[in-house]
Amino acid sequence: MSKGRRNRARRRERPPRPRLISSMEDIDGQSVMPDMPCRLTFLDDPVLGGMRQATGIKPDGTLETDQTGTLEPLPVALFEPAHTLVTTNRVTGLSQDLRIEGVVANGFYRVPGAPAWVLQPAEGWEVRRVPGGLVLRDGTGDTWARSQVTLDPAWVSTAASYQHVAAFLGPQLGVRIPPRMKPADYTTSARAAEFRRAREQGLVAGAMVPWRGDPADETLDWVTFLPGSFGLPFAGIFAPLVAFARHGGPEMFGLAQLRDQNMAISPEPLRTIVGRVSRTDIDLIDPAAEGPETQLGGVHYSEGVQTAWRQAARTHGKTLLLTGRRLPGADETGTAEDLAQMWQDFGELWGAVIPVQIV
């Protein structure tokens, strides 16, 4: 999973200043981790205000809606982060959430408080089905929301029919029971009131995005390996290819595909990437870059980086880095054909050994 940079020491030395949010990496703190609850529903849900889809515009300029009752309601995915960072603009009085500002800067639209509003498409974004739930990703492959949710067959069927879903993201969408509120008190009307207030405060972002119902053909998660993997005594890590995509690809940093190295990896570490390991984080750093471009990507483990992995990285001072579209081995059954395909798939990976800093 992607995570934002942590420059707390630098921020203590200088006053905060406005900055452009162009990706998940531009947002600091654990409050923007993509794992969050999700609720699947339809546009006519009372929590959303009982919205009806417009089918046209009448001669007097008013919206025309379906009166036959035969139009399938649009499928909706509500992504509600459990942790937020909200500030209030003293000039406008509107509340601002860094995650909301981020998705709006990247193609989503702020949903207004007015009774009628239009959901526009967000270019490049998608809601994709993954094992156990859904992910919301932008055009660069960054995952902004990931949820473990049971997919209702009727919802999936409607999403497949429309080939799009209405995706909403915000801290108050009527999904999570507010602190100190009894579940029985969190009624439909209470949820609807919360959603309405969030719209009025500018805390709801939404867009029409394509629905990808087929399982992802790429590995989206970071994966760590203990020493001994792939015949090397170092700890290892697999980084999703998206970590390098926006920087020109892994080749730009000296990584080479394993098939071009006769499936061998030199134990001499590269100097173009450094792995920075803390108690809870593993980050990939470009030592030649400055400012926001320093961090290529990283993973945060709330329970802490595995002790054996961290100790091995400390002992050797380096780690094996692999990247690619898909990490082989997860779905193979062990047949000769599977093993042959797995070996071929490994050749598609890029790999190198990189130095590690323990902080």
Buried (B, 14 or more C-beta within 10 A) or exposed (E): BBBBBBBEEEEEEEEEEEEEBBBBBBBBBBBBBBBBBBBBBBBBBBBBBEBBBEEEEEEEEEEEEBEEEEEBBBBBBBBBBEEBBBEEEEEEEEBBBBBBBBBBEBBBBBBEBEEEBEBEEBEBBBBBBBEEBBBBBBEBBBBBBBBEBEBEEEBBEBBEEBEBBBBBBBBBBBBBEEEEEEEEEBEEEBBBBBBBEBBBBBBBBBBBBBBBEEEBEBBBEBBBBEBEBBEBEBBBBBBBBBBBBBBEEBEEBEBBBBEEBEBEBEEEBBEBBBBBBBEBBBBBBBEEEEEBEBBBBBBBBEEEBEEEBBBBBEEBEBBBBBBBBBBBEEEEEEEEEBBEEBEEBBBEBBBBBBBBBEE
